[in-house]
Amino acid sequence: MSDKPTYTPPQVWTWDNQDGGRWSKINRPIAGATHDKTLPVGEHPLQLYSLATPNGVKVTIMLEELLALGHAGAEYDAWLIDIGEGEQFGSGFVAINPNSKIPAMLDRSTTPPTRVFESGAILLYLAEKFGAFVPADPSARAECYSWLFWQMGSAPFLGGGFGHFYAYAPEKFEYPIDRYTMEVKRQLDVLDRNLAERRYLGGDTYTIADIATWPWYGALVHGKLYDAGEFLDVTSYTHVMRWADEIKERPAVQRGRRVNRSWGPEDQQVRERHAAADLD
């Protein structure tokens, strides 16, 4: 354990822009725009403003899966929002997502245009709009929604909790790393026990629950998040590994994970996507 003095919280917390690690320069305790910036608009009804983080990849995979099913109305323009440079605080982006987080989407096929923010909400909106990747049977649909919202509630413990303290915090402390490691391993066990009896999260059918969960937990067990695979012993979760490997092979998944990517191998970077040919 650390030999540093125990921290005593002040009576009233004040922000002094302290060092919060890798992403500290974009963290602040207030909302709203920091600068004026109009968002670009392409030719398609669906305009996506995002980045290829796990939450962003959910939506580009969904759109590519819809296109693979033949839904021409799912054609989209994907514009890169560089969160490291604070582009999510531009006035145009804040108008679509007052929470200043990617992804955010504008559907210009409606009058007035419909804004959608939060990745789970975008997946639901698209599933309902195109009638795809959500079961028709009420019980199966409820199971799908339950796993979708499980992911939305669980991922902050993986990202903002474990990921921050294990990979990004300016100092390593035993307590928060142990606390969030325990929770992430519990989550992996939840998934593993479920997938021991099912091909996909909700049953035999691939749904938005899988599309939402794979970019986080699939990436984790494939060693693509926080370089923590060995630390978490991810290969011991054999059913999660099987599920993650199967989804990874889907062509739409392979296309979707490249969109709005600005790092890694050059052939995997598609900073903006405006037509299917951009992914060739």
N, C-alpha and C positions, 0 to 999 in steps of 0.2 A: 504493500500500500504506500501511497505518497506520504513523505514526511513533512509536506507543506502544511501550514496552519489551516484549520477548518474554515471554510468560507462562511461568513455570516451575511445573509441577504440584508440590504439596507431596508429601512422602513418604506421608502418610495424609490423604486428603480428609475434610474435615468440613463439615457443612451449617450455613451461617449465614443461611439464608433470604434469600439475595441476590436482587436484582432480576433476574427472568428474563423480563420483558416482560409482555404482556397477561395471560397465564395463570399468572403466577408464584405467585399466592396459593393455587392448588390443587395446586401441585407440591410433593412431599415425598419423602424417600428411604425411607419406611416404608409398609407396607401396613396394612390393618385399618380398622375403623370409628372415626370421630372423635366420633360422637354416636348416641344411640338414636333411631331413627325407623322405625315400622312402615309398610310399603308398603301403599297402597290396593289393593283387589281388586274387580274388576268382575264382571259376570255371565257372561262368556264363559270357555271353558276356557283360551284363550291370553291371557296377561297380558304386555304389553310395557312395559318401563320404559326410556325413551329420550329422545332429542333429535334434531332434524332436521339434524344434521351429516351429512356423507357416509356415515359408517358407520351411523348411525341410519336414514337414508333407504333404504339397501339393504333393510332388513327390512320397512319399511312398504310399499315398492314390491312386494316379494315377496308380502306378505299381500294387497294389493289385486289383484295379478295372479291369485292363487289364487281369490279371491272372484269375479273376472271370469270364471274358468273354471267357476264353479258349485260350488266346494268350500265348502259351508256351514259345515263344521267349521273353516274358517280365520277365522271371525268373531273379532274380538279387541277387547280394551280396550287403548288406548295411553295411558300415563301419562307426563307430562313430568317429566324429571329435569334440573333446572337445574344444569349442571356448573359454571357460573360462581359459584354459591352453595355449591358443595361438597356437593350432595345425593347424589352418588354415593358419599359416605363415610358415609351413614347405615347403621345396623346391618341394616336390612331389605334394602337394596340389596346390601351386601357379602355377605349370606347367599346371594344369587343369583349375584353375580359377585365373587369374592374379589379380582379385579384392579381393581375400582372404575372400570370404563370402561363407557360405554354403547356398544351396546344390551345389555340382558339380558332374557331371556324365561322365563316360567314356564308350563309346560303342565300345567294342572290336570285334564286328562282322564285322566291316568295316576295310579296309586296305588303309591307316593307320587307327588306332583307332580314333574315333571322340570324341572330348571333347565338352561338353555342360555345360555352366554355366548360372546363373540366372534362378530362379525357373520357370518363365513364359516361357522362351526359352526351358527349359527341357520339360514342359508340351506340348508345341507345337511340339517339336521334336518327342516325344513319340506318340502323337495323329496322326501325319503324318506317322510315321513309321508303326503303326498298324492299321491305318484307323478307329479310334474309338474316341468317345467323342467330335467330331467336326462335325457339320451338313454338309451335302453334298450340300444343297441348298445355293446358293451364298448369298442371303439376310440373311438367318438364320446364316450362317457362319460369316458374317460381324457383326451381333449382338453379337454373341458369342465372337468374337475377341474384340469388343468394351468393353464388360464387363470384359474380361480378362485384358485388358490394363487399364481399370478403376481401377481394384484392384491393379495392379502393381504401378500405380501412386498415389493411395490413401493411401495404407498401411504405407508408411513412415511417414505420418502425424499422424497415429494412433500409430505406434511403436516408431520411433525416436523422434517424437514430443510429443504427449500426454503421451505415456508410460514412456519416459525418465523423463519429468518434473514432472509428477504425482507420479511415483513409484520409480525412480532410482536416480534422481538428489540428490546431497548431501544436498541441501537446497531447500525449497519450496518457489516459487515466484508466486505471484498472476497473473501477466501479462501472462507469457507463459502458465500457466495452463488454464487460461480463454481462451486464444487464441486457444489452441489446443483442449480444450473441445468443444468449439463452432464448430470447424471444424469436429471433430469426430461425434458430434450429427447431423451435416449437412449430413455427409456421411451416417449415419444410416437412416436418413430421405430419402435420395436418394434411398437406398436399399428398404426401407419400401414401398415407393410409387410404385416402380417397381414391387415388389413382391405382392402388392395388386391385381395386374392384371394378374400375371403369377405364375405358380407352381415353376419354376426355373428362374434363372436370365435372360436367353435368350429366354424363352418361356416354352413349355411343355416338353422339353427334357433336361435331366441332361448332362452337358458338362464340359469341362475344366474350363469354367468360374466359375462354382459352386465349382469345385475341388480346384481352386485357392483361392476363396473368403472365403469358409467355415472355414479353419483353423485360419483365422484372425477374421472375424466378427461373425462367429458361436461361436468360443471360447469366444469372448467378451460378447455376450449376454447370454452365459451359465455360466458366472462368472469365466472363466478360465484365463483371462488376467488382470493383474494389480490390482485384487480385486476392480474393479471399477464399478461393475454392478449397485449397488445402486446409486453411485455418478452420473452415466450417465443415470439413470432411464431406463435401457435397456428393461425392460418388457413392456414399453409403445410402443415399436416397434413390434406390434403384428404379422405383416406379416414376419418380419425377424425372430422372434421367431419360427413361424410355419415352415418356411423353414429350419432353423438351426436344429430344432427337427427332422424333416424328414430325413435330410441327416445324422444326428448322428446315426440313426438306421441302416444304410447300413452296412452289414458285412465287406465289404472291407474298409470302413472308420474306423470301429472299429479296424481292424487289422493294417491299415496303421498308425494310430496315436500312436501305441505302438512302432513302429520301431525306433531305435536310441534314445530311451528315457532312460535317466539315472537318473531320479528323480521321486518322487511320489510313490504311492503304488507299492510294489515289483512285483505284478502280472501284472502290466501295463508296466513294463520295459523290453524291448527287445533291449539290447544295440547293438547287431549285428544281422543281419538276412541273412542267407545263404540258407535257404530252408523253404518251407511252414510249416514244422514241428516245426520250431523255434517259431511259433506263437501259437502252440497248448497249 
